[in-house]
Amino acid sequence: MKDAYLAIQARGTIAIPPEIRRLMRLDVAGAQVHLVLRDDGVAELTPVVPVPTSQAWFWTDRWQRMEQEADADIAAGRMTVVEGLDGLLDHLDDLDQPG
């Protein structure tokens, strides 16, 4: 476990030591952290990756559940691989055939 004492500057800023910034991948301009002040008085900083608004749908609980279901289907072999558009159309035709 890494730990450090951080001094609060006049404007309320703190500087995270370079080694910890590198470990947490916070060493690029614009990196963000999420601050949570817990009921027990502990302040937690968690690195976060900002998500463009146009991609926020992907991170909704509903979509993530569907992603997990898809991953489970793939892991269980419940899928069909087709090659190109012609392969997809052939597969769809096969699904329409009785028997």
N, CA, C and O atoms as CSV, one atom per row, in Angstrom:
chain,resi,resn,atom,element,x,y,z
A,1,MET,N,N,0.853,-1.183,0.000
A,1,MET,CA,C,0.000,0.000,0.000
A,1,MET,C,C,0.888,1.230,0.000
A,1,MET,O,O,1.872,1.290,0.736
A,2,LYS,N,N,0.551,2.193,-0.807
A,2,LYS,CA,C,1.275,3.467,-0.868
A,2,LYS,C,C,0.512,4.484,-0.040
A,2,LYS,O,O,-0.719,4.484,-0.021
A,3,ASP,N,N,1.241,5.347,0.643
A,3,ASP,CA,C,0.584,6.444,1.340
A,3,ASP,C,C,1.488,7.659,1.331
A,3,ASP,O,O,2.699,7.550,1.135
A,4,ALA,N,N,0.894,8.803,1.544
A,4,ALA,CA,C,1.653,10.058,1.545
A,4,ALA,C,C,0.862,11.089,2.336
A,4,ALA,O,O,-0.367,11.038,2.398
A,5,TYR,N,N,1.581,12.016,2.935
A,5,TYR,CA,C,0.948,13.169,3.575
A,5,TYR,C,C,0.969,14.305,2.572
A,5,TYR,O,O,2.015,14.619,2.004
A,6,LEU,N,N,-0.182,14.921,2.353
A,6,LEU,CA,C,-0.296,15.982,1.360
A,6,LEU,C,C,-0.638,17.287,2.054
A,6,LEU,O,O,-1.517,17.331,2.914
A,7,ALA,N,N,0.061,18.355,1.675
A,7,ALA,CA,C,-0.207,19.674,2.242
A,7,ALA,C,C,-1.303,20.358,1.431
A,7,ALA,O,O,-1.295,20.319,0.200
A,8,ILE,N,N,-2.231,20.975,2.124
A,8,ILE,CA,C,-3.282,21.748,1.475
A,8,ILE,C,C,-2.737,23.150,1.212
A,8,ILE,O,O,-2.282,23.828,2.133
A,9,GLN,N,N,-2.784,23.578,-0.038
A,9,GLN,CA,C,-2.283,24.898,-0.405
A,9,GLN,C,C,-3.359,25.960,-0.113
A,9,GLN,O,O,-4.492,25.626,0.233
A,10,ALA,N,N,-2.989,27.230,-0.255
A,10,ALA,CA,C,-3.862,28.343,0.110
A,10,ALA,C,C,-5.225,28.283,-0.588
A,10,ALA,O,O,-6.243,28.617,0.020
A,11,ARG,N,N,-5.254,27.868,-1.832
A,11,ARG,CA,C,-6.526,27.827,-2.573
A,11,ARG,C,C,-7.228,26.480,-2.434
A,11,ARG,O,O,-8.179,26.210,-3.168
A,12,GLY,N,N,-6.786,25.635,-1.519
A,12,GLY,CA,C,-7.413,24.343,-1.300
A,12,GLY,C,C,-6.900,23.248,-2.204
A,12,GLY,O,O,-7.466,22.155,-2.232
A,13,THR,N,N,-5.839,23.518,-2.947
A,13,THR,CA,C,-5.290,22.503,-3.844
A,13,THR,C,C,-4.319,21.599,-3.099
A,13,THR,O,O,-3.699,21.995,-2.113
A,14,ILE,N,N,-4.205,20.370,-3.601
A,14,ILE,CA,C,-3.209,19.437,-3.083
A,14,ILE,C,C,-2.408,18.920,-4.266
A,14,ILE,O,O,-2.898,18.894,-5.395
A,15,ALA,N,N,-1.184,18.513,-4.005
A,15,ALA,CA,C,-0.349,17.931,-5.052
A,15,ALA,C,C,-0.110,16.461,-4.704
A,15,ALA,O,O,0.443,16.140,-3.652
A,16,ILE,N,N,-0.537,15.575,-5.607
A,16,ILE,CA,C,-0.310,14.144,-5.423
A,16,ILE,C,C,1.112,13.855,-5.906
A,16,ILE,O,O,1.478,14.270,-7.006
A,17,PRO,N,N,1.914,13.157,-5.114
A,17,PRO,CA,C,3.303,12.875,-5.505
A,17,PRO,C,C,3.380,12.177,-6.870
A,17,PRO,O,O,2.511,11.376,-7.214
A,18,PRO,N,N,4.430,12.490,-7.642
A,18,PRO,CA,C,4.563,11.951,-9.004
A,18,PRO,C,C,4.457,10.428,-9.073
A,18,PRO,O,O,3.813,9.905,-9.982
A,19,GLU,N,N,5.070,9.705,-8.138
A,19,GLU,CA,C,5.033,8.237,-8.170
A,19,GLU,C,C,3.590,7.723,-8.074
A,19,GLU,O,O,3.209,6.794,-8.786
A,20,ILE,N,N,2.803,8.326,-7.202
A,20,ILE,CA,C,1.417,7.902,-7.032
A,20,ILE,C,C,0.587,8.308,-8.257
A,20,ILE,O,O,-0.287,7.557,-8.691
A,21,ARG,N,N,0.860,9.495,-8.814
A,21,ARG,CA,C,0.150,9.914,-10.035
A,21,ARG,C,C,0.404,8.926,-11.161
A,21,ARG,O,O,-0.518,8.563,-11.892
A,22,ARG,N,N,1.661,8.485,-11.307
A,22,ARG,CA,C,1.974,7.508,-12.363
A,22,ARG,C,C,1.251,6.189,-12.115
A,22,ARG,O,O,0.666,5.622,-13.038
A,23,LEU,N,N,1.283,5.693,-10.876
A,23,LEU,CA,C,0.626,4.428,-10.551
A,23,LEU,C,C,-0.877,4.473,-10.817
A,23,LEU,O,O,-1.476,3.483,-11.237
A,24,MET,N,N,-1.480,5.644,-10.564
A,24,MET,CA,C,-2.929,5.793,-10.724
A,24,MET,C,C,-3.303,6.327,-12.104
A,24,MET,O,O,-4.475,6.579,-12.384
A,25,ARG,N,N,-2.297,6.496,-12.965
A,25,ARG,CA,C,-2.498,7.035,-14.316
A,25,ARG,C,C,-3.141,8.411,-14.281
A,25,ARG,O,O,-4.015,8.723,-15.090
A,26,LEU,N,N,-2.701,9.220,-13.343
A,26,LEU,CA,C,-3.171,10.595,-13.217
A,26,LEU,C,C,-2.108,11.584,-13.673
A,26,LEU,O,O,-2.176,12.768,-13.345
A,27,ASP,N,N,-1.124,11.101,-14.429
A,27,ASP,CA,C,0.006,11.943,-14.815
A,27,ASP,C,C,-0.178,12.617,-16.175
A,27,ASP,O,O,0.799,13.021,-16.805
A,28,VAL,N,N,-1.430,12.738,-16.629
A,28,VAL,CA,C,-1.716,13.464,-17.872
A,28,VAL,C,C,-2.625,14.642,-17.555
A,28,VAL,O,O,-3.461,14.579,-16.653
A,29,ALA,N,N,-2.448,15.706,-18.307
A,29,ALA,CA,C,-3.285,16.893,-18.091
A,29,ALA,C,C,-4.745,16.545,-18.268
A,29,ALA,O,O,-5.106,15.831,-19.203
A,30,GLY,N,N,-5.582,17.039,-17.387
A,30,GLY,CA,C,-7.012,16.789,-17.470
A,30,GLY,C,C,-7.475,15.525,-16.769
A,30,GLY,O,O,-8.673,15.243,-16.738
A,31,ALA,N,N,-6.536,14.749,-16.196
A,31,ALA,CA,C,-6.943,13.546,-15.458
A,31,ALA,C,C,-7.899,13.955,-14.349
A,31,ALA,O,O,-7.787,15.047,-13.791
A,32,GLN,N,N,-8.838,13.074,-14.036
A,32,GLN,CA,C,-9.857,13.402,-13.052
A,32,GLN,C,C,-9.907,12.358,-11.945
A,32,GLN,O,O,-9.558,11.195,-12.149
A,33,VAL,N,N,-10.351,12.799,-10.760
A,33,VAL,CA,C,-10.597,11.902,-9.638
A,33,VAL,C,C,-11.996,12.169,-9.104
A,33,VAL,O,O,-12.528,13.272,-9.232
A,34,HIS,N,N,-12.574,11.149,-8.508
A,34,HIS,CA,C,-13.879,11.275,-7.856
A,34,HIS,C,C,-13.617,11.314,-6.357
A,34,HIS,O,O,-12.960,10.421,-5.822
A,35,LEU,N,N,-14.125,12.341,-5.669
A,35,LEU,CA,C,-13.940,12.496,-4.235
A,35,LEU,C,C,-15.212,12.081,-3.520
A,35,LEU,O,O,-16.297,12.573,-3.831
A,36,VAL,N,N,-15.077,11.168,-2.552
A,36,VAL,CA,C,-16.206,10.747,-1.723
A,36,VAL,C,C,-15.808,10.966,-0.269
A,36,VAL,O,O,-14.784,10.460,0.188
A,37,LEU,N,N,-16.628,11.725,0.450
A,37,LEU,CA,C,-16.431,11.901,1.887
A,37,LEU,C,C,-17.383,10.934,2.574
A,37,LEU,O,O,-18.599,11.130,2.577
A,38,ARG,N,N,-16.804,9.878,3.159
A,38,ARG,CA,C,-17.621,8.853,3.799
A,38,ARG,C,C,-18.132,9.315,5.152
A,38,ARG,O,O,-17.598,10.255,5.741
A,39,ASP,N,N,-19.178,8.641,5.643
A,39,ASP,CA,C,-19.764,8.978,6.941
A,39,ASP,C,C,-18.774,8.816,8.092
A,39,ASP,O,O,-18.909,9.459,9.134
A,40,ASP,N,N,-17.766,7.942,7.894
A,40,ASP,CA,C,-16.780,7.732,8.964
A,40,ASP,C,C,-15.639,8.749,8.917
A,40,ASP,O,O,-14.655,8.616,9.645
A,41,GLY,N,N,-15.772,9.778,8.051
A,41,GLY,CA,C,-14.784,10.848,7.992
A,41,GLY,C,C,-13.644,10.608,7.026
A,41,GLY,O,O,-12.776,11.468,6.880
A,42,VAL,N,N,-13.620,9.469,6.365
A,42,VAL,CA,C,-12.556,9.162,5.406
A,42,VAL,C,C,-12.894,9.806,4.064
A,42,VAL,O,O,-14.021,9.704,3.579
A,43,ALA,N,N,-11.901,10.470,3.473
A,43,ALA,CA,C,-12.054,11.040,2.132
A,43,ALA,C,C,-11.377,10.093,1.149
A,43,ALA,O,O,-10.193,9.787,1.295
A,44,GLU,N,N,-12.117,9.631,0.156
A,44,GLU,CA,C,-11.589,8.710,-0.851
A,44,GLU,C,C,-11.457,9.421,-2.184
A,44,GLU,O,O,-12.387,10.094,-2.629
A,45,LEU,N,N,-10.311,9.276,-2.819
A,45,LEU,CA,C,-10.097,9.771,-4.178
A,45,LEU,C,C,-9.963,8.562,-5.088
A,45,LEU,O,O,-9.122,7.695,-4.851
A,46,THR,N,N,-10.786,8.499,-6.130
A,46,THR,CA,C,-10.742,7.387,-7.071
A,46,THR,C,C,-10.532,7.939,-8.470
A,46,THR,O,O,-11.286,8.811,-8.903
A,47,PRO,N,N,-9.510,7.444,-9.200
A,47,PRO,CA,C,-9.321,7.911,-10.576
A,47,PRO,C,C,-10.532,7.557,-11.427
A,47,PRO,O,O,-11.099,6.474,-11.284
A,48,VAL,N,N,-10.926,8.462,-12.306
A,48,VAL,CA,C,-12.030,8.213,-13.231
A,48,VAL,C,C,-11.620,8.626,-14.634
A,48,VAL,O,O,-10.753,9.480,-14.823
A,49,VAL,N,N,-12.251,8.012,-15.598
A,49,VAL,CA,C,-12.028,8.377,-16.993
A,49,VAL,C,C,-13.261,9.138,-17.451
A,49,VAL,O,O,-14.365,8.593,-17.423
A,50,PRO,N,N,-13.096,10.384,-17.872
A,50,PRO,CA,C,-14.266,11.134,-18.341
A,50,PRO,C,C,-14.833,10.483,-19.602
A,50,PRO,O,O,-14.089,10.013,-20.463
A,51,VAL,N,N,-16.152,10.463,-19.694
A,51,VAL,CA,C,-16.825,9.860,-20.832
A,51,VAL,C,C,-17.502,10.961,-21.633
A,51,VAL,O,O,-18.259,11.756,-21.076
A,52,PRO,N,N,-17.233,11.017,-22.951
A,52,PRO,CA,C,-17.929,12.002,-23.768
A,52,PRO,C,C,-19.444,11.778,-23.696
A,52,PRO,O,O,-19.900,10.636,-23.640
A,53,THR,N,N,-20.208,12.846,-23.696
A,53,THR,CA,C,-21.655,12.763,-23.596
A,53,THR,C,C,-22.243,11.832,-24.646
A,53,THR,O,O,-23.202,11.109,-24.372
A,54,SER,N,N,-21.678,11.846,-25.831
A,54,SER,CA,C,-22.211,11.015,-26.915
A,54,SER,C,C,-22.019,9.524,-26.659
A,54,SER,O,O,-22.623,8.702,-27.347
A,55,GLN,N,N,-21.181,9.157,-25.669
A,55,GLN,CA,C,-20.939,7.747,-25.368
A,55,GLN,C,C,-21.456,7.342,-23.991
A,55,GLN,O,O,-21.226,6.214,-23.555
A,56,ALA,N,N,-22.142,8.236,-23.309
A,56,ALA,CA,C,-22.610,7.964,-21.950
A,56,ALA,C,C,-23.601,6.804,-21.903
A,56,ALA,O,O,-23.653,6.086,-20.904
A,57,TRP,N,N,-24.389,6.605,-22.960
A,57,TRP,CA,C,-25.366,5.506,-23.001
A,57,TRP,C,C,-24.704,4.169,-22.729
A,57,TRP,O,O,-25.302,3.297,-22.099
A,58,PHE,N,N,-23.459,3.994,-23.203
A,58,PHE,CA,C,-22.767,2.713,-23.057
A,58,PHE,C,C,-22.531,2.366,-21.593
A,58,PHE,O,O,-22.450,1.190,-21.238
A,59,TRP,N,N,-22.420,3.378,-20.748
A,59,TRP,CA,C,-22.072,3.150,-19.343
A,59,TRP,C,C,-23.293,3.120,-18.428
A,59,TRP,O,O,-23.142,3.087,-17.207
A,60,THR,N,N,-24.488,3.132,-18.990
A,60,THR,CA,C,-25.680,3.019,-18.151
A,60,THR,C,C,-25.754,1.602,-17.585
A,60,THR,O,O,-25.219,0.664,-18.176
A,61,ASP,N,N,-26.419,1.450,-16.434
A,61,ASP,CA,C,-26.554,0.130,-15.812
A,61,ASP,C,C,-27.188,-0.873,-16.775
A,61,ASP,O,O,-26.740,-2.014,-16.887
A,62,ARG,N,N,-28.240,-0.425,-17.469
A,62,ARG,CA,C,-28.941,-1.318,-18.402
A,62,ARG,C,C,-28.004,-1.827,-19.485
A,62,ARG,O,O,-27.980,-3.024,-19.774
A,63,TRP,N,N,-27.231,-0.927,-20.085
A,63,TRP,CA,C,-26.357,-1.339,-21.184
A,63,TRP,C,C,-25.239,-2.246,-20.669
A,63,TRP,O,O,-24.864,-3.205,-21.344
A,64,GLN,N,N,-24.711,-1.959,-19.498
A,64,GLN,CA,C,-23.659,-2.801,-18.941
A,64,GLN,C,C,-24.177,-4.204,-18.624
A,64,GLN,O,O,-23.444,-5.181,-18.780
A,65,ARG,N,N,-25.444,-4.316,-18.177
A,65,ARG,CA,C,-26.052,-5.647,-17.966
A,65,ARG,C,C,-26.120,-6.404,-19.291
A,65,ARG,O,O,-25.823,-7.598,-19.346
A,66,MET,N,N,-26.512,-5.705,-20.357
A,66,MET,CA,C,-26.592,-6.355,-21.664
A,66,MET,C,C,-25.206,-6.780,-22.149
A,66,MET,O,O,-25.063,-7.833,-22.769
A,67,GLU,N,N,-24.189,-5.970,-21.871
A,67,GLU,CA,C,-22.816,-6.336,-22.235
A,67,GLU,C,C,-22.384,-7.599,-21.493
A,67,GLU,O,O,-21.745,-8.475,-22.077
A,68,GLN,N,N,-22.730,-7.696,-20.206
A,68,GLN,CA,C,-22.386,-8.883,-19.419
A,68,GLN,C,C,-23.104,-10.115,-19.960
A,68,GLN,O,O,-22.518,-11.196,-20.023
A,69,GLU,N,N,-24.369,-9.960,-20.350
A,69,GLU,CA,C,-25.107,-11.076,-20.942
A,69,GLU,C,C,-24.448,-11.526,-22.245
A,69,GLU,O,O,-24.320,-12.723,-22.503
A,70,ALA,N,N,-24.033,-10.565,-23.058
A,70,ALA,CA,C,-23.371,-10.895,-24.322
A,70,ALA,C,C,-22.055,-11.613,-24.059
A,70,ALA,O,O,-21.741,-12.593,-24.735
A,71,ASP,N,N,-21.278,-11.139,-23.084
A,71,ASP,CA,C,-20.020,-11.798,-22.735
A,71,ASP,C,C,-20.265,-13.240,-22.291
A,71,ASP,O,O,-19.516,-14.145,-22.659
A,72,ALA,N,N,-21.325,-13.449,-21.493
A,72,ALA,CA,C,-21.658,-14.801,-21.025
A,72,ALA,C,C,-22.046,-15.690,-22.203
A,72,ALA,O,O,-21.652,-16.855,-22.253
A,73,ASP,N,N,-22.817,-15.149,-23.154
A,73,ASP,CA,C,-23.206,-15.923,-24.335
A,73,ASP,C,C,-21.978,-16.309,-25.152
A,73,ASP,O,O,-21.874,-17.444,-25.619
A,74,ILE,N,N,-21.060,-15.385,-25.325
A,74,ILE,CA,C,-19.835,-15.670,-26.085
A,74,ILE,C,C,-19.022,-16.741,-25.374
A,74,ILE,O,O,-18.555,-17.687,-26.007
A,75,ALA,N,N,-18.848,-16.600,-24.057
A,75,ALA,CA,C,-18.068,-17.573,-23.279
A,75,ALA,C,C,-18.688,-18.968,-23.359
A,75,ALA,O,O,-17.970,-19.968,-23.348
A,76,ALA,N,N,-20.024,-19.038,-23.439
A,76,ALA,CA,C,-20.726,-20.326,-23.490
A,76,ALA,C,C,-20.853,-20.858,-24.924
A,76,ALA,O,O,-21.395,-21.943,-25.136
A,77,GLY,N,N,-20.359,-20.103,-25.899
A,77,GLY,CA,C,-20.424,-20.553,-27.287
A,77,GLY,C,C,-21.784,-20.350,-27.936
A,77,GLY,O,O,-22.061,-20.926,-28.988
A,78,ARG,N,N,-22.634,-19.535,-27.320
A,78,ARG,CA,C,-23.959,-19.269,-27.893
A,78,ARG,C,C,-23.858,-18.106,-28.877
A,78,ARG,O,O,-24.323,-16.999,-28.610
A,79,MET,N,N,-23.235,-18.390,-30.027
A,79,MET,CA,C,-23.052,-17.339,-31.032
A,79,MET,C,C,-22.797,-17.999,-32.376
A,79,MET,O,O,-22.495,-19.189,-32.458
A,80,THR,N,N,-22.923,-17.215,-33.410
A,80,THR,CA,C,-22.605,-17.663,-34.754
A,80,THR,C,C,-21.693,-16.616,-35.379
A,80,THR,O,O,-21.978,-15.420,-35.328
A,81,VAL,N,N,-20.606,-17.073,-35.963
A,81,VAL,CA,C,-19.671,-16.178,-36.634
A,81,VAL,C,C,-19.944,-16.264,-38.134
A,81,VAL,O,O,-19.985,-17.355,-38.703
A,82,VAL,N,N,-20.128,-15.119,-38.762
A,82,VAL,CA,C,-20.340,-15.075,-40.204
A,82,VAL,C,C,-19.272,-14.194,-40.827
A,82,VAL,O,O,-18.708,-13.314,-40.177
A,83,GLU,N,N,-19.006,-14.449,-42.102
A,83,GLU,CA,C,-18.007,-13.673,-42.832
A,83,GLU,C,C,-18.703,-12.710,-43.782
A,83,GLU,O,O,-19.297,-13.134,-44.773
A,84,GLY,N,N,-18.634,-11.433,-43.489
A,84,GLY,CA,C,-19.145,-10.410,-44.391
A,84,GLY,C,C,-20.658,-10.393,-44.517
A,84,GLY,O,O,-21.371,-11.170,-43.883
A,85,LEU,N,N,-21.113,-9.493,-45.342
A,85,LEU,CA,C,-22.548,-9.298,-45.548
A,85,LEU,C,C,-23.189,-10.530,-46.193
A,85,LEU,O,O,-24.284,-10.937,-45.805
A,86,ASP,N,N,-22.508,-11.120,-47.175
A,86,ASP,CA,C,-23.065,-12.306,-47.835
A,86,ASP,C,C,-23.234,-13.445,-46.835
A,86,ASP,O,O,-24.238,-14.156,-46.870
A,87,GLY,N,N,-22.265,-13.623,-45.947
A,87,GLY,CA,C,-22.368,-14.657,-44.920
A,87,GLY,C,C,-23.526,-14.398,-43.980
A,87,GLY,O,O,-24.228,-15.326,-43.580
A,88,LEU,N,N,-23.729,-13.130,-43.622
A,88,LEU,CA,C,-24.851,-12.773,-42.750
A,88,LEU,C,C,-26.174,-13.064,-43.447
A,88,LEU,O,O,-27.076,-13.648,-42.846
A,89,LEU,N,N,-26.297,-12.660,-44.710
A,89,LEU,CA,C,-27.540,-12.898,-45.447
A,89,LEU,C,C,-27.815,-14.389,-45.606
A,89,LEU,O,O,-28.959,-14.827,-45.490
A,90,ASP,N,N,-26.760,-15.175,-45.873
A,90,ASP,CA,C,-26.928,-16.627,-45.977
A,90,ASP,C,C,-27.397,-17.204,-44.644
A,90,ASP,O,O,-28.280,-18.062,-44.608
A,91,HIS,N,N,-26.807,-16.732,-43.559
A,91,HIS,CA,C,-27.196,-17.219,-42.236
A,91,HIS,C,C,-28.652,-16.878,-41.935
A,91,HIS,O,O,-29.389,-17.712,-41.409
A,92,LEU,N,N,-29.067,-15.667,-42.264
A,92,LEU,CA,C,-30.454,-15.274,-42.037
A,92,LEU,C,C,-31.409,-16.107,-42.886
A,92,LEU,O,O,-32.489,-16.477,-42.428
A,93,ASP,N,N,-31.010,-16.401,-44.124
A,93,ASP,CA,C,-31.826,-17.279,-44.977
A,93,ASP,C,C,-31.956,-18.660,-44.353
A,93,ASP,O,O,-33.037,-19.250,-44.360
A,94,ASP,N,N,-30.851,-19.178,-43.811
A,94,ASP,CA,C,-30.887,-20.493,-43.168
A,94,ASP,C,C,-31.837,-20.493,-41.969
A,94,ASP,O,O,-32.505,-21.494,-41.712
A,95,LEU,N,N,-31.901,-19.397,-41.245
A,95,LEU,CA,C,-32.803,-19.319,-40.090
A,95,LEU,C,C,-34.264,-19.346,-40.513
A,95,LEU,O,O,-35.124,-19.827,-39.775
A,96,ASP,N,N,-34.539,-18.827,-41.703
A,96,ASP,CA,C,-35.917,-18.805,-42.229
A,96,ASP,C,C,-36.376,-20.160,-42.722
A,96,ASP,O,O,-37.578,-20.384,-42.864
A,97,GLN,N,N,-35.443,-21.079,-42.990
A,97,GLN,CA,C,-35.797,-22.390,-43.536
A,97,GLN,C,C,-36.350,-23.280,-42.425
A,97,GLN,O,O,-35.783,-23.332,-41.334
A,98,PRO,N,N,-37.443,-23.974,-42.693
A,98,PRO,CA,C,-37.988,-24.888,-41.681
A,98,PRO,C,C,-37.055,-26.082,-41.459
A,98,PRO,O,O,-36.341,-26.520,-42.361
A,99,GLY,N,N,-37.089,-26.586,-40.237
A,99,GLY,CA,C,-36.411,-27.822,-39.934
A,99,GLY,C,C,-35.095,-27.643,-39.358
A,99,GLY,O,O,-34.415,-28.624,-39.056
